C-alpha cells in the first residue's frame, strides 16, 4: 500500500514539473519578466518564481492547469 501511494505522489510531482516546465518555457520564449508573467497568469510575482524554480509542493495540479489556460495553452488529460 505504501508503494502504491508513493507511486501516486511521484506521478503527481512529475505532472506538476511538466506543467511548470511548459509555463517557464513560455515565459522565457516571450522574454517576460516575472512581474509581467505574474500579470498574465493572474498570480503574484513570487508565485511565478516558484513555478520557474519548480517548487512542486506549493501548487496543485488544478492551479497549474488554470495557469496554462491563462497563457492559451490547453491541457488534455489522457487516462491509460
C-alpha distance (Angstrom), angle and dihedral (degrees) to the residues before:
residue distance angle dihedral
X1 . . .
X2 3.80 . .
X3 3.81 91.1 .
X4 3.80 91.4 52.0
X5 3.80 92.9 51.3
X6 3.81 90.9 46.5
X7 3.81 89.5 52.6
X8 3.80 90.2 51.2
X9 3.82 91.4 49.7
X10 3.80 91.1 49.6
X11 3.81 91.9 48.0
X12 3.81 91.0 52.0
X13 3.82 91.1 47.9
X14 3.80 91.2 50.8
X15 3.80 91.7 49.5
X16 3.80 91.0 49.7
X17 3.81 90.6 49.1
X18 3.80 90.5 51.1
X19 3.80 92.0 51.3
X20 3.81 91.3 45.7
X21 3.80 91.3 49.9
X22 3.79 90.2 53.6
X23 3.80 92.2 48.1
X24 3.81 92.1 47.1
X25 3.79 91.3 48.3
X26 3.79 91.9 52.0
X27 3.81 91.1 50.2
X28 3.80 90.4 49.0
X29 3.80 95.2 44.7
X30 3.79 90.8 55.4
X31 3.82 92.5 42.8
X32 3.78 90.7 -125.1
X33 3.76 122.7 170.4
X34 3.78 114.2 -129.9
X35 3.80 91.2 -106.3
X36 3.82 90.0 54.9
X37 3.79 90.8 47.2
X38 3.79 89.7 49.6
X39 3.79 90.8 55.1
X40 3.80 92.2 50.9
X41 3.81 93.4 44.6
X42 3.82 91.8 43.4
X43 3.81 92.9 -126.9
X44 3.79 135.8 107.1
X45 3.80 122.1 -83.0
X46 3.83 92.0 -110.8
X47 3.83 88.4 56.4
X48 3.81 89.4 56.1
X49 3.80 88.5 50.8
X50 3.81 88.9 52.7
X51 3.82 89.9 52.1
X52 3.79 93.1 48.4
X53 3.82 90.6 47.9
X54 3.82 91.0 46.6
X55 3.79 96.7 -122.5
X56 3.81 91.5 174.1
X57 3.79 95.6 175.8
X58 3.80 90.9 63.4
X59 3.82 95.2 61.4
X60 3.75 140.2 57.3
X61 3.77 120.2 -140.6
X62 3.82 88.3 -115.8
X63 3.81 91.5 57.9
X64 3.79 92.4 50.0
X65 3.82 91.6 48.2
X66 3.82 89.1 52.0
X67 3.82 89.4 51.5
X68 3.80 89.4 51.3
X69 3.79 88.3 53.5
X70 3.81 89.8 52.9
X71 3.79 89.9 59.3
X72 3.79 92.0 46.4
X73 3.78 95.3 -110.2
X74 3.81 111.1 131.7
X75 3.78 119.4 -144.5
X76 3.79 120.0 -142.1
X77 3.78 121.7 -162.2
X78 3.77 119.8 -148.1
X79 3.75 121.8 -169.4
X80 3.73 115.1 -156.8
